[in-house]
């Protein structure tokens, strides 16, 4: 990787080599690793990963899904149905820290290069399998796509569509994002142990499990409420009433609620008495605080419609930006309510999440959000590759194949037709 690319992509993981065999979205497990400087080699079948044609939008002929997930990686095409293709793959694994199997469980095993075979050439290799429902359980072989994991985990529910038919709502996809992030952390932990002990391991995550784990507060809350009232109660601020877990119990909240502003909406979050006092004093309404002081913490004045209407009238008097400034000036928790289409105009977003330019990555993309303090966030130094774009480069520069060996393997079908 050139110095220019290192400056863009960061070097926190320089020296980490990852071999990735992925189809579609699960390849996101290695995207943060590439952003942080790891050498991620995407091994594709001769026909390529059809991620390039999936979803929308399509930017200059490739899907944004591919442009984002595959950024910063190198691509080599290998036909793992051939002895020659498996030979090259094992050569790659011999010098790798981790191998990612991002497909249905057992995909590499069926091609003769499963974990036990990989250990023979590299005992310290970490293999990571990411799949829809995991390597065990009754759903192991069930075909699936991204929204399945959120529906399974109870994080997205159908809404009424045309003719009241159930429809998929706009929502944040959790399983396909959380699974790779949990995986990234586990891979790095396993590599650290392997480097210290020389012993690798085989990790696996189900994107469905990850969606459930990400939404732990609600599922664990329901589980806790299954115990008797004598053991598990609600919060003291609500008279110990067992409100629904998570944010579901906040629908009737007043001091922690959405309010319309003069030009949009704000989220008001004065659930602590000190913040409620700051707000009332700053708007010249100490009478509101004296009439409704509430509990010291966790008090949302739930169900007080009279107070809610009064606050609604107050918030309409200023713009969203003016309320944000008010919060900064008077130590009151207030947040602008953005959408995926409007967040780019938010000044906090502009300061923290600079768009990575399309002249480098084909489409404008957001950076990896963790940074070294005082530095710009790291971002991939190269665009997502075409299928097999780096085949010869990897074979010659990384594996050290000379002309004779490369040609022998090529003629034997290692790299496809």
N, C-alpha and C positions, 0 to 999 in steps of 0.2 A: 504494500500500500504506500502510495507516495506521501511525502510530507504534507502536501496540500490536503489530501484526503484525511490524514491523521488529525490535522487541525480542525477539520469540520466534524469528523466522526468521533473525536475523543480517543483517548488511549488507556482508559481505565482497565479494559480487558485485552489489551494488546498481549499477544502470546497465547490467547485461548483460541483453540481451533474446534469448530463444530461442523459435523457432517449432518446435513438435514435431508431427510427423505419425506417430503410432505406433499399433500394434495389439498388445495383450497385453504380455508382460513386457519386451521390449526398450525400452519407454518409460522403464525405470529409468535410462537414461543421463542423463536430465535431472533426476532426483530429487535428487541431491546439489547440483546447481546451484540448484534451487528452495530447498532447505534453507539454502543459503548466501546467499540473498537475491536471486537472479536472477528476472526476470519471465519465467516459462515459460508460453507460450500453447499449449495443447493443441488442435490443429485436428482435429476429428472429422467423419466423414461424418454426414449427417442422422440415420442410424440409431444413431449413437454407436459407441464402441469396446466390443465385447462382452467386454472384460476384466472388466466389472462382474458377469458371470455365470460366470466361470471359476474353477475350483479351489475351495478351501474353507479356512477357514470363510466363511460368508456372515454379515456383521454388519449388522443393520438394513437388509437388502435388497441390500447391495453386497458383493462379494468383498473379503476382506482384501488380496488381490493388488492390486486397484484402489485401495483406501483407502491402502495404503502407497506404491505406485509413483506415483500421481497426486496425492499430497498437495502442497499449496503451489502448485498450478498453476491457471491459469484455462482455461476451455473455451469454444471457439467452434465452432459447426457450420457447415461449408461444403460445398456440393456442387461438387466440383472437376470434375464433368462438364459444368458450365455455364460460359459465358463470364463471367457475373456472379460466380460463385464463384471463378474464377481471378483475376478483377480484385481482389477483396478479398484473396485470398491474396498476390498480388504487392505489394499495398499494405502488408501485414504484413511481408513480407520486406524491403521497402525500408528499414524502420527497425530491422531485426534484426541481431544480431551472428552468429547461427548458426541453421541450419535442420537439424532432425533428421528423417531418414527411417528410421523403425524398422519396417521391413516387408521383404518380399522386394525385392531390388535392382531398381531401375527403376520402382518404383511411382509416383513423382512424374513421371518422364519420360513414362510412359504417360498421364498426366493433363495433359500439356502444360506442366508446371511443373518440369522437371528442372533440373539445375545450370546448363546453358548459358543457359536462360531466366532463371533467378534472377540470374545475373551481369549480365544486361542492366539490371536494376533496382537492383542493389546489387553493384558489383564487389568489394567487400570482404567479402561474405558468406562464411561458412564453412559448407559443407554436410557433414553427417556421416551416413553410411549404416551402420546396424547390421543384420545379417541372420544367418541360421543358418550358412550355409557361405560367405558372401562373394560378391563380384561376379564372381569368376572361378572356374575349376575345374570338374571334371565334376559336382560335387554342387550347383552354383549354383542349379538349379531344383528341387532335391529338397525336398519339404515336410518340416517338422521341428517338434519341440517341445523343451523344455528339456533333458530327460534325454539326448536324442540326442547333444548336444555332449560330455557327460561320457563316454558310452559310446564315442563315436568317438575321444575323446582318451585312452581307457584309464584313466580315473579312477574308473569304477564298473563292476562286473562282476556278472553274474547269480548269484543264490544259489538253493538248492533251495527250492521252494515245495510246494504241495499235490501229492501223488502224484509228488514229485520233479521236477515241471515247473519250468523256470527262471523265477525271479521277480525283480522289482526290489527291491533292498534299501533300507532307510532310509539316506540319505546326504546329504551337503552338495552342493547344486547349484552347480557351479562356473561353467560356461559362461555361464549367464544372469545371474550376479552379476559375474564378472570382465570379461566383454565390456563392459558399461556402465561399469565403473570405469576400464578402459583408455581407453575412449572419452571419458570426462569429462576426463581429463588431456590427451588429444590436442586436444579442442575448445578448452580454455583456452589451450594453447600456440599453436594456429592463430589464435585471436582476438587474442592479444597481437601476433603477427606482422602480422595484417591491420590492426590499429590503427596499427602503426608504418609499414607500407608501403602500405596501401590495397589490398592484394592478398589476396583470399580463396583458398580451395582446397576441394577435395572429398576428404574423408577417408572411409575405410571400415574396418570391423572385422567379422570373422566370430566369432560366439560360440564356434564350434568351435575356431578358432585360439586364442581367448582361454583356453579350457579347457586346451589343450595347453601354452600359454605359462605358465599359472599352475602347471602341474605340471612345470616345466622340469627340476627336479633329477633326477627319475627318467628322463625321456627322454634328457636330455643325459648322464646316467650310463651308460645302456645304449650310447649312441653312443660314449662314451669307451672303454668296454670292448671295442668292436669293434676297437680298435687293439691291437697286440701287447703282451704282458706286459712286454716290455722298456721300453715307453714309458708304460704306464698300469698302476699297481698298486693294491692296496688300501691301507689305512692301516697305518702302522708298528705301532700298538698291537695290531693283529691279525696280526702277522707278514706283512703285505703281502698277505694273502688277499683275493681279489676278492669281497667280499661284495655281495649285491644292492644296487642303488642305492636312495637314499632311506631311508625307515624300514623297508623290507622286510627288510633285513639285521639288524634289531634284535629279531626275534622271540625269540631265545635270550639276549638281553641280561639282565644281572643288576643292575648298578649304574645302569642306565637302563631302568626297567621299571615296570609297574603292580603294585601290591600291595594286597591287601585290608586295610582298617583294621577297627576294631571296629564301625563302622557304615556302611561304604561302601568306597571305594577312593581311593588316592592314586597319583600318578605321582612316582617317585623318580628324580632325574636327576644323580647324583653321578659324571659321567663324567670330571671333572677330579680329579686326586689331592687337591688342597686341600679340595674339598668332601667327598670320601670320608673324609679325615682328620677334618674337622669333625664329620661324622656319627658316626663310630666313637667319637671322644672324648666327644661329648655324651651318648651312651647308655652310657658307661662300658665300652666294648668296644674298647679300644686293641689288644687281641689280634687282632681282626678285621683292622685296618689292617696290623698287623705281618705277619700271615700272607698278606695279599693286597694289598700296596701298589699294584700296578698301574703303568701308565705315567702320565706327568705329565698328558697330555690324551688325549681320545678313547678312554678305556678303559672298556668296559662289562662286563668280566669275563664275556664271552659264554660260555655253555655250562657254567658252574660251578654245577651243580645243587645241590651241597651248600651253597654259599654262598647260593644263591637260596632254598632251604628255610629256612635260618637267618634270613634277612632276612624271609621271609614270616611266621615266628613272631613276630619283633620287631614288625612293623607291625600285627599283630592286637591288640597290647596298648593301643593308643590310638585315639581317634576321629580322623576325618579333620580336624576342626577343631583338635584338639590337635596333630596333626602339622604343620599349617600354622603354628601358633604356634611349634612347635619349630623349623621352618625359619627363621622370622623371628628367633628368639632366637639361633640358632647358625649362621646363614649357610649353610644347607643348602637346595639347590633341591628343593622339594616343592610339588606342585600338587594341589588337590582335583579329583576327577573328577566333572564335572557332566554333566547331560543337558539338552536343550532345555527339558524340563519342570521341571528343578530349578534351573537357573542363576539364575533371578530371586531365589532366596533366598540367593545368595552375596553376602557383604558387599562384596567388591570390585566386583561387578557393580552392586550397589545404589548404590555411591558414584560410579561412573564413567558408568553408563548409565541415567539416570533415565527411567522410562516417560513418554512424552508422553500426556497424558490423553485419554480417550475423549470428554469433553465438548467438546474442540476438534477431534479427528481421527476421531471416531466409534468407532474401535477404539484401544485402547492400543497404542502403537508405540514402537520404539526410535529414539533420535535419531541424526543423522549423527555418527559417532564422532570426528571431528577437531574440535578446539576451539582457540580462542585461549587461550593459557596463562592460568590464573587465572579463566577464565570458564566458565559452563555450556555444554555442547555445543549447537550450533544445532539448531533443529527448525522444521519447517514451521509457518507461522502460520495456515494455512487448511486445511480438510479437502479431500479429493479432490472435484472438482466433478461435478455432474450434467452429462450431455451438453448442450452449448450454454448452460450456465448463465450465462456471461458474454458471450454473443454481442453483445447490444446495448451493454453496458458497453464492450467492446473497440472496437466500431465507432464509438461516439460519443466516448469519452474518449481512446482511444489513436490512432485513425485520424482523428478530427476530422470524421466524417461528420455532416452536418446532417440534419434530418428528411426533406428531399426526397430526398437521395441514399440514405439508409438505406431509405426506402420503395421507391425505384426498384430497388435491388438485391434487396430482399426479394421484390418482385413478379416479378423476373426469375429467382428460384429460387436466389439465391446461398447462402442459409442453409438450404435444404431446404424441405420442404413446410410 
